[in-house]
Amino acid sequence: MSRIDGTAIIESLMTTAVRADPYPLYAEAHELGAVAPAGDGLFVVSGYQAVDKVLRTPAFGVATAEMMAGLTPDSLAHSSLALFGRSILQRNAPDQPRVRSLIASVFNARRVAALRPAVRKAVDRLLDEMAERGADGSPVDFMDAFAFRLPVGVICELLGVPERDRYRFRELASDLTVVLEISADLDELAEADRAADELSRYFADLAAERLARPQDDLVGDLARIAAEDSGRLTAEELLANLVLLLVAGFETTTNLLGNGLALLFRHPDAAAGLRNGAITPAGFTDEVLRFDSPVQATGRVALEDGLAVGGLPVPPGSELTLLIGAANRDPARYERPDVFDPTRTDSQPLSFGGGQHFCLGSRLARLEAELAVPALLDRFPRLAPGGVATRRDRLVLRGYETLPVTVR
């Protein structure tokens, strides 16, 4: 029998110790059942099937900016919260499907597939730079030298962000995404607001430039839609979703690459399997997403009467914390859930969400990881840890701040 309840689970998620390693807490959450009450109108959901059901049920929506303002009137005074509140990340029907369909029409499978040669070229260039920086045996920070630079370069290529501007975004995204954490303190959002303002100004200028001098990129395509018909896409929605595409386009993949390499260091048999072909890049990527998900949690709100999850009635207005990282290790779904096994054949991690909010960039993230990891191992047969790695003090977006390696 678990020693804690749902309320204690939620409170524990906000501690530094659990952010560093949430998996023991997830194991306790599983002992409570797939769903557990966590206070008045609050639920914590940790079971795979239960999380999957909520993600795929439109009657469970996201907490919109208007909902947050109803609970915390000062919230929309923060430009970071207001910015995300205008994006598809925090909108429900009819706004969310309207805008999502526009983005999906330009951020499509054809465009992603066409990026494969560019991704290969970027991988090779970054590996060359790592080889040069580490030629004397000095440690190279994998997170800065590769895990960030690859996906930010790719998403900026897709958006149409000039190369000279691309490497300024890591700190801005880190500052901004603190608002996505569970129970972000409104008194500590000054840096997030500054980042939101700077990114909004940047994309406003870039969108204006694309309207004056059109190019074949996402910024230009979406800016033209907004300029021609604000009923389809408002100027405010344009900026909010361009910022979201940028940040989501590299944050998750950066963490996926870092978490994956750290796991390879702990499991040299997996690295050997990737090198000799016994493990496929797709299988490895799936298992990293399952075992140490770059996105650990998300939230939903019950929008209708008559809803239930895991046998528990969920009244309208109830807030659900979905523990994606726990669902991916649900013993009711996976055998040996706490064992890293990239030869699994039944892995369907929930790391990219599901339903109407399924991550539009999932195909691109997988492409980058499946090309990058084998190339990294091939290029550096003696790749090894080069010092003490540091985790970011985050739960929702789980990844490394630094991951030093030696390549010689």
Secondary structure, 3 states (H helix, E strand, C coil): CCCCCHHHHHHHCCCHHHHHCCHHHHHHHHHHCCEEECCCCEEEECCHHHHHHHHHCCCEECCCHHHHHHHCCCHHHCHHHHHHHCCHHHCCCCHHHHHHHHHHHHCCHHHHHHCHHHHHHHHHHHHHHHHHHCCCCCCEEHHHHHHCHHHHHHHHHHHCCCHHHHHHHHHHHHHHHHHHCCCCCHHHCHHHHHHHHHHHHHHHHHHHHHHHCCCCCHHHHHHHHHHHCCCCCCHHHHHHHHHHHHHHHHHHHHHHHHHHHHHHHHCHHHHHHHHHCCCCHHHHHHHHHHHCCCECEEEEEECCCCEEECCEEECCCCEEEEEHHHHCCCCCCCCCCCCCCCCCCCCCCCCCCCHHHCCCCHHHHHHHHHHHHHHHHHHCCCCEECCCCEECCCCCECCEEECEEECC
